[in-house]
């Protein structure tokens, strides 16, 4: 953290955090009425039981450090680097196995089996990287922070968060509805070829589905889809590549980023190509439990005509690439990166980052929470008090200082 580059990165993140949340948009204007509270079959009873079991295992000090009001801006503090700068949350490598397993049960009940396995494999590959470079204390299987927002309830809003290197999960719950964004899964390398985690290999489906779609296009369609042929330099627009995010636009603290639509619009695709596009999207929705997954598929299909797909890089078997799927209700990015701990100076297919967001104000379920506040009178006063507290927090001394929450039973 003494390096100028790290200090600049975190200072910019703090500046972005001070901005009131709006959500990722294509033009700076949030499209209204895209989301509505409705039962979608989320497994809330199992989730509530898992969180309550976790809370029983935690000490009062751990609960105080890890629990925040559901409307807290603390949701937005996540970051996906290996830097350990947080002074809050439940740090999994600093607690015993029973508490870690209780946190994992929360994840397991909140996601599909695939989503849970993907997340655990990301954690395991983080340790594999630590073993490769001789830094298992910094890059460990349990180098992650867990937080709880609100109190688990079948009717009131609440949620949880887990974040660390290459893994970020934000899970908001309202009734039988949930939002699991922003979400981030990555790995360097994306496979383990020896050691206790030998055989783990990630992101093949996301890579293959992207290539399948890109190769299905005609030459003219490919020309419209391609934003740049080069991942570094060449025809890549100046300033497009960032030293920390590479080609990602929806990374940490980019909650309000304006990302204009680029590439090929789905309205001009054939029926088969639209199917391939939905197949690609469903690779990312497969992390959700069944009811939530089906609801998101319907939501994406409703806006399929306004969905855009863009590509950077080549599309041969060996070419690294970036792609983005963007519509009023979804924002998906896939990116091959250069080495951070490994020695590849240019993007390569064994270092992958993926990001999923819900644009137009519903990351962290904030739009659903806003509607809940507006329609539930008993929340009006509480919401006003939280907004005042957040205002005081934002205008304090900043620089990664944190306001800890209360015991969730009192939130």
C-alpha positions, 0 to 999 in steps of 0.5 A: 500500500506504500506504492504510488500505484496502489495508493492511486487506485484506492484513492480513486476507489474512495472518490467513486465510493463517495458518489451517491449510488445510481447504477451502471447505465448506457447513457447516464440515465437510469431506465425506470420500472425495469424491476419489481418485487415479486416472489421468484422461488428463492430458497429463503427458508434454507438461507435464513436457517443457515444465516441464523446458525452462523450468527449463533456461532459468532461472538458479539464482537464478530457480529458487531464487526460484520453486520450492517443495516440492509440499506448501508452503502457498505455493500459497495466497499468490495474489492477483488485484489489480494490487498488486505486493507479492511478493518471490518467483516468476518475474515475467514482465514482468521476464524476456526473451521466451524465458523468457516463451514457455517459461512459456506453453508450460507453460500451453499443454500443461496446458490445452485450446486454449480454456483457453489462449486464454482465459488469454492473452486475459485477459492481453491485456485487462489490457494493454488496460486499462492502455493505456486508463487510462495505466498499462501498466507496472502493468497489462501483458500480462505482469504475472504471477508463475509458481511451480513446486511439486515436481519434474515427474514422471510418478509423484510429485506436482508442480504450477505456479501463475500469478497476477496481475491478473484471472488465477489458475491453480493446477495440481496434477498426480499421475500422469495426474490434475490439479486446476486450482483455485483458478482465476480469470479476469476482465476490465475491460473484457471486450472490446477495441474498438480497438488491437492486441487489437481483437475480443477479447471474453470471458465471453459463453458463461458469461453466456449459459448462466447467463441461459438456465438462469435463464430456463428456471425457472418463476416459483416456481423463480426465486423460490427461486433468487434470493437478492437482486434488488439487486446493491448495497443494496436487499434484498442482505443486509448485509455480503454485498458486499465492496469488493474481492471484490464478491459473490464468496465464493471469492476470494483467501485464502478457502480455508476459507470456509464457504458455505452452500448457497443457491437452487434444488436440482438435484434438483427440476429437470426433465431439460431444466433439469438439462441446461442446468445441466450446459451451464453447468458445462461452460463452466467445465470447457472450460478442461481438457484432454480427459481431465481435462474428462471426469473432472470432468464425471462427478464433477459429474454424480455429485453433480448431485442435491446441486447448488445454483444461486443468483442475485443481480440481474436477468436482462434483457438489460441487467441485471448479475448474480451466480450460483453453482453449488455442490455437494460437488465444485464451486464456480463463481461469476460476477459483474459488477463495478463499475468499479475503473479505469473509472468505472462506480460500479455493477456493469456487464456489461463488468467480469466476474470468474469463480472456480472452486474444488474444495470439501471440501479438494481445491483445489490438489489438497491432498486428493489430496496427503494421500492420496498421503502416506498411501499412499506410505511414502517420503513420510512422513518428508518430509511430517513435515519439511514440516509442521514447516517450515510450522509455523515459517513460520506462526508467524514474523513473517507480513506477506507474508514468504516462505520460498523453495523449493529447486532442484526437482531437490532437492525 
